Each structure stands twice: as C-alpha cells, then as structure tokens.
Amino acid sequence: MRTVYAVQHSEAEFLGLIEDHLEGRDIRFHYLRPFANRGWVPPRAVDYDALILLGGGPWGAVSEPLLPSLERELRLARSFLADRRPVIGIGLGAQILSLAAGGKAEAAALGFTVGRARRLADDALNGHLPASYPLVTYMRDRPLLPEGARLLAADEQGRPALFQVGDNCLGFTGHPGIKSGMIEDLVMEFADAPEDVGAGLTQLRAAQPELASALSGIMVGVIQLTRLMRPRDDKRAGGNK
C-alpha cells in the first residue's frame, strides 16, 4: 500500500474531496501539521511515496505574513524532487513546489476567487484534465514557474492554474477538492480574510457539483502520473530522518 505525506498549514484546509479518491484506491495519507508541533518538518521522509503541500490560507511565500515553516518545507520538497518522488502542490503548496524546483513566487494580495480554468494541452494529466473546470483559489502570492515546467491550464487572466514539473510533480493554484466549509473555517480561523467572502461562497456552492465531477477525471490523471497505484519499489534505503 502506498502512503502520501500531506502537509497541512491550518486547521481548516485539508485534502477535502481528494481524501475519498485516495481511500478508494487504498492509498494511505498522513497529515503533517507544522503549525501544531512548533514548526517541525522532517528534512526527509523516505518512507513516504509522495508529498502533498496544501494551501495556506493567509500565509505567504514571499510577502507577509510568511509561512513560518517555509524553509523546512522547501528542504523536504527538494528531497522528494531529488529522489524523483511525486510532489503535488495546492495553492501555497504550488508556490512551494515552484520555489523548490528553482522557480519563484510573486507577491499578491490575499484573495478568494471562484472562476474557471482552461486546459492548454490535450494530453494534460494523460488526457484526463477537463477542457474547462471550476478554479477555486484562496491564497496570498502566486507561483512563477521554474524553467522547464509545463503549463497545463490557465485561469481567465492567463495565469497558471495547473503546471507540471518533471514527469510526476504537479502544481494546482486552486484546490481541486475544496469544500465550502473549508472556506468558512479559514475565515473563522484567521483574522485576515479577503473581502466579500459571502459572494464567493455562494459561487462555490453553485460550482460544487461540477467541481466534484471534474475531480474524478483529475484524480485519474494524477494517479497515473504519480504512479501511486503501481507496486512500491522498496529499494530505497533508510527510514524517516
């Protein structure tokens, strides 16, 4: 059975609808919560088959307030990249993936948007990415892609919505498995919140059925690219360090 390490940056934001897709494929996931354990992040995690870096609510990668565990998470992400193990970044996590792979991030105000993403390549996610799908973002700052990264989908302003690094790493600027309750909890968890959250929540609730439908295809492609359904190669030495 494969196991995924999911780094969580707040109580509110978690894998959401993605949990069901992992459980349905007998893929285990283990949450790491640096905010609840004094910022601890392992330098390596060789017992895990993939790393998911979740969104961060109001935390930034280049602008204040900076994510407290940023440098430790960059080190962990780079270890996965060096081992050619999959890294999936969502929201702030997509920025961390970009930085770990040699790219950058640019400052942007905290925002909550419900829009649409447009597929740019027919073979994106092995052909399983919908041509158009709901894009829900709640984050500060934005990723600037590393050299060699492939842009798979863009938002309505032409900015990255989904990009691929190497053969098996993906950055989603929006959370593909988000639930409206996660946004509500983010607003309650942090004093810093975007303007007009109520209107965005109304849009998100209306888009939720299509978002869930799109996730089915997205997860097929994600599992294929990350090879998380294939037998594990246990030749990796060592354990968690």
N, C-alpha and C positions, 0 to 999 in steps of 0.2 A: 504494500500500500504506500502510495506517495504522500508526502507531508509538505505543506506550504507554511511558511512563516509570514504572518500578516502584521505589519507594524501599524499600530493604531495611535493617532495623535490626540484624540479626545474621546470622552465617554460616548459622545453622540454618534460619531461617524465610524461605521464598521463595514463589513463586506455587503451587508444588505441582501438583496436578492441573489447575489453571487453565491452565498452560502449554500442554498438549495442545489445549485448546479454542481458544486464541489461534492457535497454529500451524496448526491445521486450517482456520482462516478466513483465513490469510495475513495475520495481524496480528502485526507485529513487537513485541518488548518489549525494553527496555533497562534493566538494573538499575543503580540509583544506590546506592552504599554509603557513606553519610557516615562510618560507623564505621571505614572503611578508608582514608579520604582526609582525615583531620584535620577532619571535620565539614563539609566543603564541600558546599553545596547551592546550585544556581543560583537567583537571585532570580526568574527567569522561565525558561520553556522553551518558546518559541513554536513550535519545530519539532516538538513532540510533540502528538498528538491527544487524549491522555487521561493522567491521573495515577492511579496506584495506590499507596496508602500502606499498607504491610504492617504486620503485628503487631510487637511489640517485646519479646517475652519478659518479663523482669522490669522493663523500663523503664516509668516512669510519666509521665502528662501533668500531674498536679497533686501527686503525692506522690513521695517519694524512693524510689529514685533517678530523678531526672528525666531524660528523654531529652536528651542533650547537644545535639542538632541541632534541638530542638523549635521554637525561634523562627524558624530559617531555613526549616523545613518549613512552618510556618504562613504565612510570606510567599509561598512557592512555591504552596501550595494556594490562597491568596487570589488569586493572579494567574490561576490556572486558573478559579476561580469568576467573577472579573471578566470574563474572556474567554468565559464560558459554555461552557467546555470541561469534559468529564466528569471528576469525581473519584470514585474508589472507595476507601473506607477499610475496612480489615480489622483488627479488634482495636484495638490502639493507634491504627492509622490511622483508625478510625471516630471516635475521640476527637479526633484532629487535624482531621478534616473538620468535626465539630461545632463545635470552637473557631473554626476559620477562617470558618464560616458564621454566627458570632455566638452560638453556644450555649456550653455549659460542660461540664466533666467533674467527677465527684465521686470522692473518694478511696475506694479499696477495696483490700483485701489481694490480693497475687498469688495467683491460683487457676487450677486446671486442672479443667474440668468437661466431662463428656460428657452432654448431656441432649437435649431436643427443643425445637424452635421451632414455634410455631403461627401460621399465616397469619391476618392480621386483615382483609384486604381481598381479595375475589375477583379483582380486577383487578391485584393486585400483580405487578410485573415483566411488565406486559402480559398477565396471566393465566397466566404460566409458573411462578410460585412454587408449589411443592407445598403442599398443605394442612398437612402436618406433615413435618418433616425433621430429621435429626440436627444438633445445635448443639454444636460443639466450641470451647470458649474457653480460651485460655491468655493471661492478661493481668492487669495491675495497673490499678486505676481503671476507671471506667465513664463513657460519654458521657451528658450531659444535653442533650436535643435543642434545637436553635435554634427560635425562633419560626417557624412556617410549615412546619416539617419534617413529613413524613407517616410515621407508624409503620406499617410493613407487616407485621411479625411480632414476636412477643414470646416470651420464654423461659417456663419453667414457673413463674417467680415474677412474671410480668407485666412484666418489664424489657425494654427494646429488644433485639431480635435482628437486625432489619433496618429501616433507615429510609431515606427518600428526601428529598433536599434539592433543591428546584427540579425541573426537568424531567429532569435527566440525571446526578445525583450520588447515590451510594448508600453507606450505612454498614453493614457487617456486623460485629457484635460477635464472631462466631465465624468461623473461617476455613473457607469452603465447599469448599476444595480441599486441605485438610490431609492429610498422611500421618503415620502413626505414627512414622516415622523422624525427622520434624522435631521431635517432642516429645522423643524420645530425645537428639537432638543439642542441643536447648536445655538440657536438664538437664546435659549434659556441658560445654556452653559457659560456663554461668554457675554460680557458687557458690550463688546464691539460687534456690531451686526450691520449688514447692508441696509440701505433704505428700501422701503416698500416691499418688505418680505411677504406681506399678505398677498399682494398681487402675484408674486412669483409662486407662492404655494398653490394658489388657485390654478395657475397654468400647469404646475407639476401634477396636481391631482388629475387634471384632464388628460395629461400625457401619459399617466402611469400605465394604462393597459398597453399602449404601443411600445413604451419603454421596456416592459416585461417581455413582450413578443420579440423585440429586436435583440434582447439579451440572449435569447435561445440560440440564434444564429451566431452571435458574437462569441458565446462561450464555446460553441463547436470549433470555431476558428482558433480561439485562444488555446484550447486543449490540444489541438493538432500542432500548433506552432511550438508550444512549450513541451510537447511530448509527455504530458503528465499521465497519460493512460498507458504508456509503454512500461515494460518491466524495468525496474530500477537497476542501474549499474552500481553495485556495491564495492567497486574497486577504489572508491575514494577512501583515503586514509584518514585516521583521526576521528575526533568527535567534536562537539561544541567546545569552543575555546573562548 
